[in-house]
Amino acid sequence: MNGELWLLFGTAGLLTFLIRLSFIAAEGRFRAPAWFAAALPFVPIAALTALVAPELLLQAGSLHLGPRFWAGLVAIGVAAWKRHTLLTIASGFAALGLFSAF
């Protein structure tokens, strides 16, 4: 069992390395289509939304607009208004504490 686990770790590490190396090796030899290059700036926000939205909107697999949702809206508003990461996190946690108390 222990040998199989190390083999799995080694294989996963090698595959990860090769995938990343392929992008480095292709640098300058491959030109992405214009539509693809235009879409790249939206990847981080789409990934973050896919991770955060279910935590804010779902509870036990169903829609639930509870304290997390409202605290998330507060944090989104502060982020859009101030554009300050620490203030956004602090306001979100403060709002979650306040909304959870009620």
N, C-alpha and C positions, 0 to 999 in steps of 0.2 A: 504493500500500500504506500509506504513512504517513498519508494523509488518511482512509483507511478505519479505521485504528486509532484516530485521534482521534475520529472519529464514533462508534465503538464505546464509547470511554471516556465521551464526552459523553452518549450515550444511557443507558448504565448508571448514570452519576451522576444524571441527571435522573429515571430510574425509581426509584432508591433514595430520592431526595429526595421524590418524590411519594408513595411508599409510607409513608414516615415522616410526611409532612405529613397524610396521610389519618387517621392515629391522633390527631394533635394537633387536627385540625379536627373530629373526631367526639367530642372530649371533652365530656361533659355531654349529648350528644344521643343517646347509645347506652348502653344498660344491658345488660351481659353477663348471660347466665343464671347462676343460682347455682352450677350444677355446673361451669361454665367458670371462674368466679371462684375456686371452691374448688380447682380443678386447677392454677391458675397458679403457686402456690409450688413445685410439683414440676418445673416446666419446666427450671430451671437444672441440677438434679441429674440429670435424665434426659438432657439434652444432654451434660453432662460425662461421664456413664457411657457414652453412645454413642461418644464420642471416645476415651476411655481404655481401655475394656474390650478392644477388638480389639488394641490395642498390648500389653496384658498377656497375653492368652490365645492369640493366633495368631502363627504364624511360617510363612511361605510358604503361607498359606492353610489351614493345618491347626492343630488344637488342640495347643498346646505349653505345658506347665507348667514353664517354665524359670525362670531367675533373675529375669526381669522380673515374672513372676507372684508369686513369693515376696516380692520387694521391694515390690511393690504391696500385698500383704497387710500387710506391716510398716507401710507408710505409712498405710494405712487404719486399722490398729489405733492408731497414734500419733495420727492425726487425731481418732478417736473418743474417745481417752483424754485428750489434752491440749488439743485444739481450738486449736492454735497452728500457723499456716501455715508459718512458717520452720522450725520443729522438724519438721513433717511432711515437708517437702521434703528437709531434711538427713538425716533418718532413712531416707527412701526411697533417696536416693543412696548413703548409707553401706551400707545393706542390699544394694543392687544391686552395689556394689563387692565386698562380702564374698561374696555368692552367686555372682558371676561368677568369683571366684578359685577356686572349687571346681568 
